[in-house]
Each structure stands twice: as C-alpha cells, then as structure tokens.
C-alpha cells in the first residue's frame, strides 16, 4: 500500500512520509470541468482556495449553500481530488445547492 511505500521511503531518508502520501493527492487531481448540470470553477475567498459547484437548473428561490471540507485529517487530501469532485458535483446537482469545497492548508507544512 501507499502507506508502506511512504514508510520505506522515509526510512531510507529519501523523503518525508507525508510528502510521499501527498503524491496521491497530485495523482488524483481533477481539473474544474463544468457539465450540463453543474458549473465548476476554482476561485478563492480571502486567500483560501475553494472550488465552487453551481447547479445550472433555474430556480425561483435563492439556492442554498453547502460548505464541504474534505477528509484527510487536516494533513492530506485536496478539494481537487477526483473523489471529492464527484461528491461535490453530485451534492450540488441533487440538492440544487451551491457547494463551496474548501481546499484548506495542510499540516505539517503550515
């Protein structure tokens, strides 16, 4: 598993354990791609990167909003990963809600 590889790489002194684990995040990157149901765009709120998912379906009332904070224990993962993109896209379309997926800074780097 990736966990074992990261442990070996760190013990060999080649890289920090978390740097290896975060390679998975890079491999899982999904560009902000809109489709016929949801507009997807990357932006930032007060210097915090977020990915917005805005449903295209018209509504006579204001759309609700969902703030999504991805998993990873505050030290790995990204709002731009394929699995989180799929979940945010699905949530936006099904709930007719704007999803704000936060790509927060990760420990121990910050």
HELIX and SHEET records of a PDB file:
HELIX    1   1 UNK A    2  UNK A   11  1                                  10    
HELIX    2   2 UNK A   17  UNK A   27  1                                  11    
HELIX    3   3 UNK A   82  UNK A   95  1                                  14    
SHEET    1   A 4 UNK A  38  UNK A  45  0                                        
SHEET    2   A 4 UNK A  48  UNK A  55 -1                                        
SHEET    3   A 4 UNK A  97  UNK A 102 -1                                        
SHEET    4   A 4 UNK A  64  UNK A  69  1                                        
END                                                                             
